[in-house]
Amino acid sequence: MFSDARGYFRETAQEQVMEKVDEKGTVIGFSVLHASTFRGQKPVEITLS
């Protein structure tokens, strides 16, 4: 998390990554789901809006 502000998670273009945004839509954090399944694979690249 980049901030302790209230917000909610929304989907991104990458299925395993959720971004947390505040009420204005500013990204205040992100979450990577099932990160251990990436072991030995190419790095995941994503642009947070």
mmCIF entry with sequence, helices, sheets and N, C-alpha, C, O atoms, coordinates in Angstrom:
data_MODEL
# 
_entry.id   MODEL 
# 
_entity.id                         1 
_entity.type                       polymer 
_entity.pdbx_number_of_molecules   1 
# 
_entity_poly.entity_id                      1 
_entity_poly.type                           'polypeptide(L)' 
_entity_poly.nstd_linkage                   no 
_entity_poly.nstd_monomer                   no 
_entity_poly.pdbx_seq_one_letter_code       MFSDARGYFRETAQEQVMEKVDEKGTVIGFSVLHASTFRGQKPVEITLS 
_entity_poly.pdbx_seq_one_letter_code_can   MFSDARGYFRETAQEQVMEKVDEKGTVIGFSVLHASTFRGQKPVEITLS 
_entity_poly.pdbx_strand_id                 A 
# 
loop_
_entity_poly_seq.entity_id 
_entity_poly_seq.num 
_entity_poly_seq.mon_id 
_entity_poly_seq.hetero 
1 1  MET n 
1 2  PHE n 
1 3  SER n 
1 4  ASP n 
1 5  ALA n 
1 6  ARG n 
1 7  GLY n 
1 8  TYR n 
1 9  PHE n 
1 10 ARG n 
1 11 GLU n 
1 12 THR n 
1 13 ALA n 
1 14 GLN n 
1 15 GLU n 
1 16 GLN n 
1 17 VAL n 
1 18 MET n 
1 19 GLU n 
1 20 LYS n 
1 21 VAL n 
1 22 ASP n 
1 23 GLU n 
1 24 LYS n 
1 25 GLY n 
1 26 THR n 
1 27 VAL n 
1 28 ILE n 
1 29 GLY n 
1 30 PHE n 
1 31 SER n 
1 32 VAL n 
1 33 LEU n 
1 34 HIS n 
1 35 ALA n 
1 36 SER n 
1 37 THR n 
1 38 PHE n 
1 39 ARG n 
1 40 GLY n 
1 41 GLN n 
1 42 LYS n 
1 43 PRO n 
1 44 VAL n 
1 45 GLU n 
1 46 ILE n 
1 47 THR n 
1 48 LEU n 
1 49 SER n 
# 
_struct_asym.id          A 
_struct_asym.entity_id   1 
# 
_struct_conf.conf_type_id            HELX_P 
_struct_conf.id                      HELX_P1 
_struct_conf.pdbx_PDB_helix_id       AA1 
_struct_conf.beg_label_comp_id       ALA 
_struct_conf.beg_label_asym_id       A 
_struct_conf.beg_label_seq_id        35 
_struct_conf.pdbx_beg_PDB_ins_code   ? 
_struct_conf.end_label_comp_id       PHE 
_struct_conf.end_label_asym_id       A 
_struct_conf.end_label_seq_id        38 
_struct_conf.pdbx_end_PDB_ins_code   ? 
_struct_conf.beg_auth_comp_id        ALA 
_struct_conf.beg_auth_asym_id        A 
_struct_conf.beg_auth_seq_id         35 
_struct_conf.end_auth_comp_id        PHE 
_struct_conf.end_auth_asym_id        A 
_struct_conf.end_auth_seq_id         38 
_struct_conf.pdbx_PDB_helix_class    5 
_struct_conf.details                 ? 
_struct_conf.pdbx_PDB_helix_length   4 
# 
_struct_conf_type.id          HELX_P 
_struct_conf_type.criteria    ? 
_struct_conf_type.reference   ? 
# 
_struct_sheet.id               AA1 
_struct_sheet.type             ? 
_struct_sheet.number_strands   3 
_struct_sheet.details          ? 
# 
loop_
_struct_sheet_order.sheet_id 
_struct_sheet_order.range_id_1 
_struct_sheet_order.range_id_2 
_struct_sheet_order.offset 
_struct_sheet_order.sense 
AA1 1 2 ? anti-parallel 
AA1 2 3 ? anti-parallel 
# 
loop_
_struct_sheet_range.sheet_id 
_struct_sheet_range.id 
_struct_sheet_range.beg_label_comp_id 
_struct_sheet_range.beg_label_asym_id 
_struct_sheet_range.beg_label_seq_id 
_struct_sheet_range.pdbx_beg_PDB_ins_code 
_struct_sheet_range.end_label_comp_id 
_struct_sheet_range.end_label_asym_id 
_struct_sheet_range.end_label_seq_id 
_struct_sheet_range.pdbx_end_PDB_ins_code 
_struct_sheet_range.beg_auth_comp_id 
_struct_sheet_range.beg_auth_asym_id 
_struct_sheet_range.beg_auth_seq_id 
_struct_sheet_range.end_auth_comp_id 
_struct_sheet_range.end_auth_asym_id 
_struct_sheet_range.end_auth_seq_id 
AA1 1 TYR A 8  ? GLU A 11 ? TYR A 8  GLU A 11 
AA1 2 VAL A 17 ? VAL A 21 ? VAL A 17 VAL A 21 
AA1 3 VAL A 27 ? VAL A 32 ? VAL A 27 VAL A 32 
# 
loop_
_atom_site.group_PDB 
_atom_site.id 
_atom_site.type_symbol 
_atom_site.label_atom_id 
_atom_site.label_alt_id 
_atom_site.label_comp_id 
_atom_site.label_asym_id 
_atom_site.label_entity_id 
_atom_site.label_seq_id 
_atom_site.pdbx_PDB_ins_code 
_atom_site.Cartn_x 
_atom_site.Cartn_y 
_atom_site.Cartn_z 
_atom_site.occupancy 
_atom_site.B_iso_or_equiv 
_atom_site.pdbx_formal_charge 
_atom_site.auth_seq_id 
_atom_site.auth_comp_id 
_atom_site.auth_asym_id 
_atom_site.auth_atom_id 
_atom_site.pdbx_PDB_model_num 
ATOM 1   N N  . MET A 1 1  ? 0.827   -1.165  0.000   1.00 0.00 ? 1  MET A N  1 
ATOM 2   C CA . MET A 1 1  ? 0.000   0.000   0.000   1.00 0.00 ? 1  MET A CA 1 
ATOM 3   C C  . MET A 1 1  ? 0.883   1.244   0.000   1.00 0.00 ? 1  MET A C  1 
ATOM 4   O O  . MET A 1 1  ? 1.914   1.292   0.671   1.00 0.00 ? 1  MET A O  1 
ATOM 5   N N  . PHE A 1 2  ? 0.466   2.233   -0.754  1.00 0.00 ? 2  PHE A N  1 
ATOM 6   C CA . PHE A 1 2  ? 1.182   3.497   -0.827  1.00 0.00 ? 2  PHE A CA 1 
ATOM 7   C C  . PHE A 1 2  ? 0.605   4.513   0.157   1.00 0.00 ? 2  PHE A C  1 
ATOM 8   O O  . PHE A 1 2  ? 1.228   5.529   0.463   1.00 0.00 ? 2  PHE A O  1 
ATOM 9   N N  . SER A 1 3  ? -0.607  4.213   0.647   1.00 0.00 ? 3  SER A N  1 
ATOM 10  C CA . SER A 1 3  ? -1.327  5.152   1.500   1.00 0.00 ? 3  SER A CA 1 
ATOM 11  C C  . SER A 1 3  ? -2.257  4.384   2.430   1.00 0.00 ? 3  SER A C  1 
ATOM 12  O O  . SER A 1 3  ? -2.668  3.266   2.119   1.00 0.00 ? 3  SER A O  1 
ATOM 13  N N  . ASP A 1 4  ? -2.587  4.983   3.570   1.00 0.00 ? 4  ASP A N  1 
ATOM 14  C CA . ASP A 1 4  ? -3.547  4.390   4.495   1.00 0.00 ? 4  ASP A CA 1 
ATOM 15  C C  . ASP A 1 4  ? -4.973  4.863   4.211   1.00 0.00 ? 4  ASP A C  1 
ATOM 16  O O  . ASP A 1 4  ? -5.896  4.544   4.960   1.00 0.00 ? 4  ASP A O  1 
ATOM 17  N N  . ALA A 1 5  ? -5.147  5.614   3.144   1.00 0.00 ? 5  ALA A N  1 
ATOM 18  C CA . ALA A 1 5  ? -6.457  6.162   2.799   1.00 0.00 ? 5  ALA A CA 1 
ATOM 19  C C  . ALA A 1 5  ? -7.459  5.042   2.512   1.00 0.00 ? 5  ALA A C  1 
ATOM 20  O O  . ALA A 1 5  ? -7.084  3.936   2.123   1.00 0.00 ? 5  ALA A O  1 
ATOM 21  N N  . ARG A 1 6  ? -8.724  5.352   2.712   1.00 0.00 ? 6  ARG A N  1 
ATOM 22  C CA . ARG A 1 6  ? -9.782  4.396   2.376   1.00 0.00 ? 6  ARG A CA 1 
ATOM 23  C C  . ARG A 1 6  ? -9.830  4.223   0.866   1.00 0.00 ? 6  ARG A C  1 
ATOM 24  O O  . ARG A 1 6  ? -9.554  5.154   0.109   1.00 0.00 ? 6  ARG A O  1 
ATOM 25  N N  . GLY A 1 7  ? -10.182 3.027   0.447   1.00 0.00 ? 7  GLY A N  1 
ATOM 26  C CA . GLY A 1 7  ? -10.297 2.764   -0.972  1.00 0.00 ? 7  GLY A CA 1 
ATOM 27  C C  . GLY A 1 7  ? -10.886 1.395   -1.219  1.00 0.00 ? 7  GLY A C  1 
ATOM 28  O O  . GLY A 1 7  ? -11.357 0.731   -0.296  1.00 0.00 ? 7  GLY A O  1 
ATOM 29  N N  . TYR A 1 8  ? -10.857 0.978   -2.467  1.00 0.00 ? 8  TYR A N  1 
ATOM 30  C CA . TYR A 1 8  ? -11.389 -0.327  -2.836  1.00 0.00 ? 8  TYR A CA 1 
ATOM 31  C C  . TYR A 1 8  ? -10.505 -0.922  -3.930  1.00 0.00 ? 8  TYR A C  1 
ATOM 32  O O  . TYR A 1 8  ? -9.795  -0.204  -4.634  1.00 0.00 ? 8  TYR A O  1 
ATOM 33  N N  . PHE A 1 9  ? -10.560 -2.235  -4.055  1.00 0.00 ? 9  PHE A N  1 
ATOM 34  C CA . PHE A 1 9  ? -9.781  -2.926  -5.073  1.00 0.00 ? 9  PHE A CA 1 
ATOM 35  C C  . PHE A 1 9  ? -10.592 -3.068  -6.345  1.00 0.00 ? 9  PHE A C  1 
ATOM 36  O O  . PHE A 1 9  ? -11.802 -3.296  -6.312  1.00 0.00 ? 9  PHE A O  1 
ATOM 37  N N  . ARG A 1 10 ? -9.893  -2.927  -7.479  1.00 0.00 ? 10 ARG A N  1 
ATOM 38  C CA . ARG A 1 10 ? -10.536 -3.152  -8.778  1.00 0.00 ? 10 ARG A CA 1 
ATOM 39  C C  . ARG A 1 10 ? -9.596  -3.973  -9.645  1.00 0.00 ? 10 ARG A C  1 
ATOM 40  O O  . ARG A 1 10 ? -8.385  -4.007  -9.423  1.00 0.00 ? 10 ARG A O  1 
ATOM 41  N N  . GLU A 1 11 ? -10.180 -4.631  -10.635 1.00 0.00 ? 11 GLU A N  1 
ATOM 42  C CA . GLU A 1 11 ? -9.410  -5.493  -11.529 1.00 0.00 ? 11 GLU A CA 1 
ATOM 43  C C  . GLU A 1 11 ? -8.486  -4.672  -12.412 1.00 0.00 ? 11 GLU A C  1 
ATOM 44  O O  . GLU A 1 11 ? -8.710  -3.485  -12.650 1.00 0.00 ? 11 GLU A O  1 
ATOM 45  N N  . THR A 1 12 ? -7.435  -5.340  -12.895 1.00 0.00 ? 12 THR A N  1 
ATOM 46  C CA . THR A 1 12 ? -6.522  -4.747  -13.875 1.00 0.00 ? 12 THR A CA 1 
ATOM 47  C C  . THR A 1 12 ? -6.508  -5.652  -15.100 1.00 0.00 ? 12 THR A C  1 
ATOM 48  O O  . THR A 1 12 ? -7.230  -6.647  -15.159 1.00 0.00 ? 12 THR A O  1 
ATOM 49  N N  . ALA A 1 13 ? -5.687  -5.298  -16.067 1.00 0.00 ? 13 ALA A N  1 
ATOM 50  C CA . ALA A 1 13 ? -5.568  -6.110  -17.277 1.00 0.00 ? 13 ALA A CA 1 
ATOM 51  C C  . ALA A 1 13 ? -4.944  -7.477  -16.972 1.00 0.00 ? 13 ALA A C  1 
ATOM 52  O O  . ALA A 1 13 ? -5.159  -8.438  -17.711 1.00 0.00 ? 13 ALA A O  1 
ATOM 53  N N  . GLN A 1 14 ? -4.180  -7.559  -15.894 1.00 0.00 ? 14 GLN A N  1 
ATOM 54  C CA . GLN A 1 14 ? -3.538  -8.813  -15.489 1.00 0.00 ? 14 GLN A CA 1 
ATOM 55  C C  . GLN A 1 14 ? -4.431  -9.479  -14.436 1.00 0.00 ? 14 GLN A C  1 
ATOM 56  O O  . GLN A 1 14 ? -4.703  -8.895  -13.387 1.00 0.00 ? 14 GLN A O  1 
ATOM 57  N N  . GLU A 1 15 ? -4.875  -10.683 -14.719 1.00 0.00 ? 15 GLU A N  1 
ATOM 58  C CA . GLU A 1 15 ? -5.821  -11.397 -13.865 1.00 0.00 ? 15 GLU A CA 1 
ATOM 59  C C  . GLU A 1 15 ? -5.394  -11.503 -12.394 1.00 0.00 ? 15 GLU A C  1 
ATOM 60  O O  . GLU A 1 15 ? -6.237  -11.451 -11.499 1.00 0.00 ? 15 GLU A O  1 
ATOM 61  N N  . GLN A 1 16 ? -4.104  -11.649 -12.149 1.00 0.00 ? 16 GLN A N  1 
ATOM 62  C CA . GLN A 1 16 ? -3.620  -11.860 -10.782 1.00 0.00 ? 16 GLN A CA 1 
ATOM 63  C C  . GLN A 1 16 ? -3.331  -10.566 -10.015 1.00 0.00 ? 16 GLN A C  1 
ATOM 64  O O  . GLN A 1 16 ? -2.950  -10.625 -8.847  1.00 0.00 ? 16 GLN A O  1 
ATOM 65  N N  . VAL A 1 17 ? -3.503  -9.415  -10.639 1.00 0.00 ? 17 VAL A N  1 
ATOM 66  C CA . VAL A 1 17 ? -3.169  -8.143  -9.987  1.00 0.00 ? 17 VAL A CA 1 
ATOM 67  C C  . VAL A 1 17 ? -4.429  -7.296  -9.822  1.00 0.00 ? 17 VAL A C  1 
ATOM 68  O O  . VAL A 1 17 ? -5.185  -7.081  -10.770 1.00 0.00 ? 17 VAL A O  1 
ATOM 69  N N  . MET A 1 18 ? -4.636  -6.819  -8.582  1.00 0.00 ? 18 MET A N  1 
ATOM 70  C CA . MET A 1 18 ? -5.734  -5.910  -8.276  1.00 0.00 ? 18 MET A CA 1 
ATOM 71  C C  . MET A 1 18 ? -5.107  -4.594  -7.829  1.00 0.00 ? 18 MET A C  1 
ATOM 72  O O  . MET A 1 18 ? -4.099  -4.600  -7.121  1.00 0.00 ? 18 MET A O  1 
ATOM 73  N N  . GLU A 1 19 ? -5.686  -3.473  -8.231  1.00 0.00 ? 19 GLU A N  1 
ATOM 74  C CA . GLU A 1 19 ? -5.177  -2.188  -7.770  1.00 0.00 ? 19 GLU A CA 1 
ATOM 75  C C  . GLU A 1 19 ? -6.169  -1.595  -6.782  1.00 0.00 ? 19 GLU A C  1 
ATOM 76  O O  . GLU A 1 19 ? -7.381  -1.712  -6.959  1.00 0.00 ? 19 GLU A O  1 
ATOM 77  N N  . LYS A 1 20 ? -5.644  -0.959  -5.740  1.00 0.00 ? 20 LYS A N  1 
ATOM 78  C CA . LYS A 1 20 ? -6.490  -0.298  -4.759  1.00 0.00 ? 20 LYS A CA 1 
ATOM 79  C C  . LYS A 1 20 ? -6.512  1.186   -5.090  1.00 0.00 ? 20 LYS A C  1 
ATOM 80  O O  . LYS A 1 20 ? -5.465  1.818   -5.237  1.00 0.00 ? 20 LYS A O  1 
ATOM 81  N N  . VAL A 1 21 ? -7.712  1.732   -5.206  1.00 0.00 ? 21 VAL A N  1 
ATOM 82  C CA . VAL A 1 21 ? -7.872  3.137   -5.564  1.00 0.00 ? 21 VAL A CA 1 
ATOM 83  C C  . VAL A 1 21 ? -8.730  3.845   -4.523  1.00 0.00 ? 21 VAL A C  1 
ATOM 84  O O  . VAL A 1 21 ? -9.548  3.228   -3.841  1.00 0.00 ? 21 VAL A O  1 
ATOM 85  N N  . ASP A 1 22 ? -8.522  5.169   -4.417  1.00 0.00 ? 22 ASP A N  1 
ATOM 86  C CA . ASP A 1 22 ? -9.357  5.960   -3.510  1.00 0.00 ? 22 ASP A CA 1 
ATOM 87  C C  . ASP A 1 22 ? -10.616 6.402   -4.262  1.00 0.00 ? 22 ASP A C  1 
ATOM 88  O O  . ASP A 1 22 ? -10.838 6.000   -5.405  1.00 0.00 ? 22 ASP A O  1 
ATOM 89  N N  . GLU A 1 23 ? -11.432 7.230   -3.612  1.00 0.00 ? 23 GLU A N  1 
ATOM 90  C CA . GLU A 1 23 ? -12.701 7.650   -4.215  1.00 0.00 ? 23 GLU A CA 1 
ATOM 91  C C  . GLU A 1 23 ? -12.521 8.489   -5.472  1.00 0.00 ? 23 GLU A C  1 
ATOM 92  O O  . GLU A 1 23 ? -13.456 8.622   -6.262  1.00 0.00 ? 23 GLU A O  1 
ATOM 93  N N  . LYS A 1 24 ? -11.333 9.058   -5.670  1.00 0.00 ? 24 LYS A N  1 
ATOM 94  C CA . LYS A 1 24 ? -11.042 9.838   -6.880  1.00 0.00 ? 24 LYS A CA 1 
ATOM 95  C C  . LYS A 1 24 ? -10.462 8.984   -7.999  1.00 0.00 ? 24 LYS A C  1 
ATOM 96  O O  . LYS A 1 24 ? -10.278 9.466   -9.117  1.00 0.00 ? 24 LYS A O  1 
ATOM 97  N N  . GLY A 1 25 ? -10.169 7.701   -7.702  1.00 0.00 ? 25 GLY A N  1 
ATOM 98  C CA . GLY A 1 25 ? -9.596  6.813   -8.704  1.00 0.00 ? 25 GLY A CA 1 
ATOM 99  C C  . GLY A 1 25 ? -8.078  6.796   -8.705  1.00 0.00 ? 25 GLY A C  1 
ATOM 100 O O  . GLY A 1 25 ? -7.469  6.190   -9.587  1.00 0.00 ? 25 GLY A O  1 
ATOM 101 N N  . THR A 1 26 ? -7.451  7.456   -7.724  1.00 0.00 ? 26 THR A N  1 
ATOM 102 C CA . THR A 1 26 ? -5.999  7.481   -7.609  1.00 0.00 ? 26 THR A CA 1 
ATOM 103 C C  . THR A 1 26 ? -5.520  6.162   -7.013  1.00 0.00 ? 26 THR A C  1 
ATOM 104 O O  . THR A 1 26 ? -6.044  5.711   -5.994  1.00 0.00 ? 26 THR A O  1 
ATOM 105 N N  . VAL A 1 27 ? -4.528  5.545   -7.646  1.00 0.00 ? 27 VAL A N  1 
ATOM 106 C CA . VAL A 1 27 ? -3.996  4.279   -7.144  1.00 0.00 ? 27 VAL A CA 1 
ATOM 107 C C  . VAL A 1 27 ? -3.276  4.528   -5.822  1.00 0.00 ? 27 VAL A C  1 
ATOM 108 O O  . VAL A 1 27 ? -2.379  5.367   -5.734  1.00 0.00 ? 27 VAL A O  1 
ATOM 109 N N  . ILE A 1 28 ? -3.688  3.780   -4.795  1.00 0.00 ? 28 ILE A N  1 
ATOM 110 C CA . ILE A 1 28 ? -3.070  3.912   -3.480  1.00 0.00 ? 28 ILE A CA 1 
ATOM 111 C C  . ILE A 1 28 ? -2.455  2.592   -3.017  1.00 0.00 ? 28 ILE A C  1 
ATOM 112 O O  . ILE A 1 28 ? -1.990  2.489   -1.882  1.00 0.00 ? 28 ILE A O  1 
ATOM 113 N N  . GLY A 1 29 ? -2.452  1.590   -3.884  1.00 0.00 ? 29 GLY A N  1 
ATOM 114 C CA . GLY A 1 29 ? -1.839  0.308   -3.557  1.00 0.00 ? 29 GLY A CA 1 
ATOM 115 C C  . GLY A 1 29 ? -2.188  -0.739  -4.592  1.00 0.00 ? 29 GLY A C  1 
ATOM 116 O O  . GLY A 1 29 ? -2.918  -0.472  -5.546  1.00 0.00 ? 29 GLY A O  1 
ATOM 117 N N  . PHE A 1 30 ? -1.662  -1.927  -4.393  1.00 0.00 ? 30 PHE A N  1 
ATOM 118 C CA . PHE A 1 30 ? -2.000  -3.035  -5.272  1.00 0.00 ? 30 PHE A CA 1 
ATOM 119 C C  . PHE A 1 30 ? -1.792  -4.347  -4.540  1.00 0.00 ? 30 PHE A C  1 
ATOM 120 O O  . PHE A 1 30 ? -1.137  -4.394  -3.498  1.00 0.00 ? 30 PHE A O  1 
ATOM 121 N N  . SER A 1 31 ? -2.352  -5.406  -5.092  1.00 0.00 ? 31 SER A N  1 
ATOM 122 C CA . SER A 1 31 ? -2.242  -6.727  -4.508  1.00 0.00 ? 31 SER A CA 1 
ATOM 123 C C  . SER A 1 31 ? -1.973  -7.728  -5.629  1.00 0.00 ? 31 SER A C  1 
ATOM 124 O O  . SER A 1 31 ? -2.596  -7.666  -6.689  1.00 0.00 ? 31 SER A O  1 
ATOM 125 N N  . VAL A 1 32 ? -1.046  -8.644  -5.387  1.00 0.00 ? 32 VAL A N  1 
ATOM 126 C CA . VAL A 1 32 ? -0.751  -9.702  -6.353  1.00 0.00 ? 32 VAL A CA 1 
ATOM 127 C C  . VAL A 1 32 ? -1.294  -10.998 -5.766  1.00 0.00 ? 32 VAL A C  1 
ATOM 128 O O  . VAL A 1 32 ? -0.846  -11.449 -4.712  1.00 0.00 ? 32 VAL A O  1 
ATOM 129 N N  . LEU A 1 33 ? -2.255  -11.588 -6.451  1.00 0.00 ? 33 LEU A N  1 
ATOM 130 C CA . LEU A 1 33 ? -2.873  -12.818 -5.992  1.00 0.00 ? 33 LEU A CA 1 
ATOM 131 C C  . LEU A 1 33 ? -2.078  -14.031 -6.448  1.00 0.00 ? 33 LEU A C  1 
ATOM 132 O O  . LEU A 1 33 ? -1.592  -14.063 -7.578  1.00 0.00 ? 33 LEU A O  1 
ATOM 133 N N  . HIS A 1 34 ? -1.943  -15.018 -5.590  1.00 0.00 ? 34 HIS A N  1 
ATOM 134 C CA . HIS A 1 34 ? -1.260  -16.276 -5.911  1.00 0.00 ? 34 HIS A CA 1 
ATOM 135 C C  . HIS A 1 34 ? 0.157   -16.038 -6.432  1.00 0.00 ? 34 HIS A C  1 
ATOM 136 O O  . HIS A 1 34 ? 0.578   -16.670 -7.401  1.00 0.00 ? 34 HIS A O  1 
ATOM 137 N N  . ALA A 1 35 ? 0.880   -15.143 -5.801  1.00 0.00 ? 35 ALA A N  1 
ATOM 138 C CA . ALA A 1 35 ? 2.233   -14.772 -6.242  1.00 0.00 ? 35 ALA A CA 1 
ATOM 139 C C  . ALA A 1 35 ? 3.168   -15.975 -6.310  1.00 0.00 ? 35 ALA A C  1 
ATOM 140 O O  . ALA A 1 35 ? 4.054   -16.019 -7.164  1.00 0.00 ? 35 ALA A O  1 
ATOM 141 N N  . SER A 1 36 ? 2.985   -16.946 -5.428  1.00 0.00 ? 36 SER A N  1 
ATOM 142 C CA . SER A 1 36 ? 3.880   -18.112 -5.421  1.00 0.00 ? 36 SER A CA 1 
ATOM 143 C C  . SER A 1 36 ? 3.763   -18.941 -6.693  1.00 0.00 ? 36 SER A C  1 
ATOM 144 O O  . SER A 1 36 ? 4.666   -19.722 -6.992  1.00 0.00 ? 36 SER A O  1 
ATOM 145 N N  . THR A 1 37 ? 2.678   -18.796 -7.451  1.00 0.00 ? 37 THR A N  1 
ATOM 146 C CA . THR A 1 37 ? 2.522   -19.560 -8.688  1.00 0.00 ? 37 THR A CA 1 
ATOM 147 C C  . THR A 1 37 ? 3.385   -19.004 -9.817  1.00 0.00 ? 37 THR A C  1 
ATOM 148 O O  . THR A 1 37 ? 3.516   -19.641 -10.862 1.00 0.00 ? 37 THR A O  1 
ATOM 149 N N  . PHE A 1 38 ? 3.975   -17.823 -9.623  1.00 0.00 ? 38 PHE A N  1 
ATOM 150 C CA . PHE A 1 38 ? 4.827   -17.215 -10.651 1.00 0.00 ? 38 PHE A CA 1 
ATOM 151 C C  . PHE A 1 38 ? 6.243   -17.764 -10.634 1.00 0.00 ? 38 PHE A C  1 
ATOM 152 O O  . PHE A 1 38 ? 7.022   -17.477 -11.543 1.00 0.00 ? 38 PHE A O  1 
ATOM 153 N N  . ARG A 1 39 ? 6.592   -18.540 -9.630  1.00 0.00 ? 39 ARG A N  1 
ATOM 154 C CA . ARG A 1 39 ? 7.954   -19.050 -9.479  1.00 0.00 ? 39 ARG A CA 1 
ATOM 155 C C  . ARG A 1 39 ? 8.419   -19.741 -10.768 1.00 0.00 ? 39 ARG A C  1 
ATOM 156 O O  . ARG A 1 39 ? 7.756   -20.644 -11.279 1.00 0.00 ? 39 ARG A O  1 
ATOM 157 N N  . GLY A 1 40 ? 9.554   -19.301 -11.271 1.00 0.00 ? 40 GLY A N  1 
ATOM 158 C CA . GLY A 1 40 ? 10.131  -19.901 -12.472 1.00 0.00 ? 40 GLY A CA 1 
ATOM 159 C C  . GLY A 1 40 ? 9.543   -19.389 -13.772 1.00 0.00 ? 40 GLY A C  1 
ATOM 160 O O  . GLY A 1 40 ? 9.939   -19.840 -14.847 1.00 0.00 ? 40 GLY A O  1 
ATOM 161 N N  . GLN A 1 41 ? 8.604   -18.455 -13.697 1.00 0.00 ? 41 GLN A N  1 
ATOM 162 C CA . GLN A 1 41 ? 7.997   -17.897 -14.906 1.00 0.00 ? 41 GLN A CA 1 
ATOM 163 C C  . GLN A 1 41 ? 8.566   -16.512 -15.187 1.00 0.00 ? 41 GLN A C  1 
ATOM 164 O O  . GLN A 1 41 ? 9.276   -15.937 -14.363 1.00 0.00 ? 41 GLN A O  1 
ATOM 165 N N  . LYS A 1 42 ? 8.242   -15.992 -16.360 1.00 0.00 ? 42 LYS A N  1 
ATOM 166 C CA . LYS A 1 42 ? 8.662   -14.647 -16.706 1.00 0.00 ? 42 LYS A CA 1 
ATOM 167 C C  . LYS A 1 42 ? 8.010   -13.652 -15.743 1.00 0.00 ? 42 LYS A C  1 
ATOM 168 O O  . LYS A 1 42 ? 6.911   -13.911 -15.253 1.00 0.00 ? 42 LYS A O  1 
ATOM 169 N N  . PRO A 1 43 ? 8.662   -12.520 -15.462 1.00 0.00 ? 43 PRO A N  1 
ATOM 170 C CA . PRO A 1 43 ? 8.067   -11.508 -14.579 1.00 0.00 ? 43 PRO A CA 1 
ATOM 171 C C  . PRO A 1 43 ? 6.758   -10.965 -15.141 1.00 0.00 ? 43 PRO A C  1 
ATOM 172 O O  . PRO A 1 43 ? 6.575   -10.867 -16.355 1.00 0.00 ? 43 PRO A O  1 
ATOM 173 N N  . VAL A 1 44 ? 5.865   -10.621 -14.243 1.00 0.00 ? 44 VAL A N  1 
ATOM 174 C CA . VAL A 1 44 ? 4.585   -10.034 -14.622 1.00 0.00 ? 44 VAL A CA 1 
ATOM 175 C C  . VAL A 1 44 ? 4.788   -8.537  -14.753 1.00 0.00 ? 44 VAL A C  1 
ATOM 176 O O  . VAL A 1 44 ? 5.328   -7.897  -13.850 1.00 0.00 ? 44 VAL A O  1 
ATOM 177 N N  . GLU A 1 45 ? 4.360   -7.981  -15.863 1.00 0.00 ? 45 GLU A N  1 
ATOM 178 C CA . GLU A 1 45 ? 4.443   -6.535  -16.070 1.00 0.00 ? 45 GLU A CA 1 
ATOM 179 C C  . GLU A 1 45 ? 3.044   -5.975  -16.211 1.00 0.00 ? 45 GLU A C  1 
ATOM 180 O O  . GLU A 1 45 ? 2.216   -6.518  -16.942 1.00 0.00 ? 45 GLU A O  1 
ATOM 181 N N  . ILE A 1 46 ? 2.785   -4.882  -15.505 1.00 0.00 ? 46 ILE A N  1 
ATOM 182 C CA . ILE A 1 46 ? 1.470   -4.260  -15.583 1.00 0.00 ? 46 ILE A CA 1 
ATOM 183 C C  . ILE A 1 46 ? 1.604   -2.764  -15.316 1.00 0.00 ? 46 ILE A C  1 
ATOM 184 O O  . ILE A 1 46 ? 2.453   -2.341  -14.530 1.00 0.00 ? 46 ILE A O  1 
ATOM 185 N N  . THR A 1 47 ? 0.775   -1.979  -15.964 1.00 0.00 ? 47 THR A N  1 
ATOM 186 C CA . THR A 1 47 ? 0.733   -0.545  -15.731 1.00 0.00 ? 47 THR A CA 1 
ATOM 187 C C  . THR A 1 47 ? -0.463  -0.252  -14.856 1.00 0.00 ? 47 THR A C  1 
ATOM 188 O O  . THR A 1 47 ? -1.595  -0.575  -15.214 1.00 0.00 ? 47 THR A O  1 
ATOM 189 N N  . LEU A 1 48 ? -0.218  0.362   -13.702 1.00 0.00 ? 48 LEU A N  1 
ATOM 190 C CA . LEU A 1 48 ? -1.302  0.759   -12.828 1.00 0.00 ? 48 LEU A CA 1 
ATOM 191 C C  . LEU A 1 48 ? -1.772  2.136   -13.268 1.00 0.00 ? 48 LEU A C  1 
ATOM 192 O O  . LEU A 1 48 ? -0.962  3.022   -13.544 1.00 0.00 ? 48 LEU A O  1 
ATOM 193 N N  . SER A 1 49 ? -3.095  2.309   -13.332 1.00 0.00 ? 49 SER A N  1 
ATOM 194 C CA . SER A 1 49 ? -3.621  3.589   -13.819 1.00 0.00 ? 49 SER A CA 1 
ATOM 195 C C  . SER A 1 49 ? -3.708  4.640   -12.759 1.00 0.00 ? 49 SER A C  1 
ATOM 196 O O  . SER A 1 49 ? -4.133  5.762   -13.035 1.00 0.00 ? 49 SER A O  1 
# 
